[in-house]
Amino acid sequence: NVFGEFYESPIFEDYDTVYVPKTLMLLIKQYFKIEGFGTHESYVPPKVLSMNKEHRLAFLTAFLVDEGALYDTICFRVANKKLAEGVRKVALSLGYICSRNLVSNNRVGDVYGFSISNFSAARLLRDISALSKKYPTCNLAHKQKDLEYIAGLSRHSGPQRNPGCTKSI
């Protein structure tokens, strides 16, 4: 950990609250030239897309832990279109198969996002596992088992055609 050893965890027992030191936030703002971290003003800085694979994967992992939903697929949904598009670009830059940008509406307003294909789930899990071996604090935390489940799903659980056969109606 480049910030030294923490004697108290910045993550509270409810796993929903993380306190980040103000100094660190100021450094991030200055380095990435970000004005704020609010829901509608956040975006993926262009500098993130030019970083090496490990840094982009660490970014995607952190976003997955914070904003991702893992059920039978890997979904990202946020109220900020520009942020959703930026995170999708990061996922694509890492070689993961992604859906197109999606928009839906809930009782509060529009929700933007995308999904990472289950075809990419096993590779995403391997990549994050390798990253967390090198950097133990960069992991899926409470979402590890969910991604393991998705990665283990059969990609061909539906009826199979015999080789050389086309669809029949």
Disulfide bonds with the S-S distance in Angstrom:
none
